[in-house]
Amino acid sequence: MDARLKELAEVRYQQQEFLQTLFELAVENQWFDVQHMVQHDMAKAIIADYSLEKGLGFLNSQLFFDNWEQVIDVGWDAFCAHSGLTRERVNKHLQQLSDH
């Protein structure tokens, strides 16, 4: 992942209001919403901003597909650092979503 994209992802995912909202949803066992915010809402917004910054239009599809998973990883790392949950525990909650 490009250094600028990583920087954007780290700054955006570490916003205290965003992390607090994710934490509250996790406490309420609303893992679908947590997952959606990390993997869809914020990741797309970050990549869209980066795409515009690079002059590639809004949410360039190649840029999106090349960086989607790495951007999401930054998000989960930020959430785990904020919440104190391990990535394994988060993955367990997410796996339970896909099992239903």
Phi, psi and omega in degrees: 000137178302143182301322181292318178296318178298318178300314178300315181297315181297317180296314184291315182290340181266011176296126186300322179296319179295312180297321179295320178297316177300317181297316179298319177296320179295318179298324178277007179061035178261061187292332176299316180293320178299310180301315182298317181294319181286311190272341183241294186302300186288319181299315179295320180297318180296311182293324177296315178298317179296318179299315177296318180301324181276358180077025182258013182084181182281119175053064175306126187295321179293317177300318179300306184293329180286337189236353185310306185293321180293321177296317179298320178301320177300319179297314179293323177299317179295317180296316180296318179297321181287317187274338185084359178280144175283158178297326179297319180292319177298314180299326177297315178297318180292323177296322178299327177296316183284342178282343182269000000 
